[in-house]
């Protein structure tokens, strides 16, 4: 390619997530690109299924595995003006093209949207795990600045920029609870709301699967039968299946915490003049994730992740909760009374056995 001045490869900050501390440098992949291609061309599908866990090593999925290989390919490309930008978890924008814009529904936003409409009721999150979030427009600004710097500063080795929000600590459980509380306090709803939002957080995998079947699969089967009775194509179980695999992917990142080095990224920001720092700002330390950002994030999720554009959310909430609210309270109190009765029966049986044994 003639007259190419800069080429920015966008990777991910978790391309080397098998390490607890990730620096702005290249790491050796598990397999090179040539070894991976040779393995794929000379293996049957069932053989790949058997050896895949050993190939991935400590990588959580094939996406992370291939990102590491791509970075290694970039490292070997010395004749092109390449830089690498590694963003972490990209969230909706702060300002550009307008606030809270997002085109991603297959990530954390998708799970938050499913919980907000009452579809997802159980999740697996450790209480003190910190998550690394970056706004989308700040990520784009970092990519543009990295491309500019590579064009005006020739370098022999590709430079890496960890575009991370490591300075602003965000605990995942607190972030989810804050957004859920803001949604409940707003008393707003969209037409696709199925039930009142409830969130059960567990840390044990066995308990997660048990509650998933009780709170997701069984109601899903019931609603699928209702859909068939109404001569509609059953979709609810497909949605639950998609959410299950999405949560399975995110679970690894909800249980693990990393630290990042971002000296190159901070140095890049300081090399911009004052006007460019204002136009292409990617200073993550000033992002307030819990107050201003989370105050109306639920609306962003409704519009972009759920594709719901209802005009009068408060009136719609009152209309929907007229029937859902009392039924929800009845189910909750019925469940509580059932637990109390079950415990009472156990105590009575134990006490009676002790009395008759003496």
PyMOL commands that set and color helices and strands:
alter all, ss='L'
color gray80, all
select helices_A, chain A and resi 33-41+45-56+62-76+108-116+136-152+172-186+205-229+236-254+263-271+274-279+284-286+297-305+313-357
alter helices_A, ss='H'
color red, helices_A
select strands_A, chain A and resi 7-12+21-22+82-87+89-91+122-124+130-131+133-135+160-163+170-171+200-202+259-260
alter strands_A, ss='S'
color yellow, strands_A
deselect
rebuild
show_as cartoon
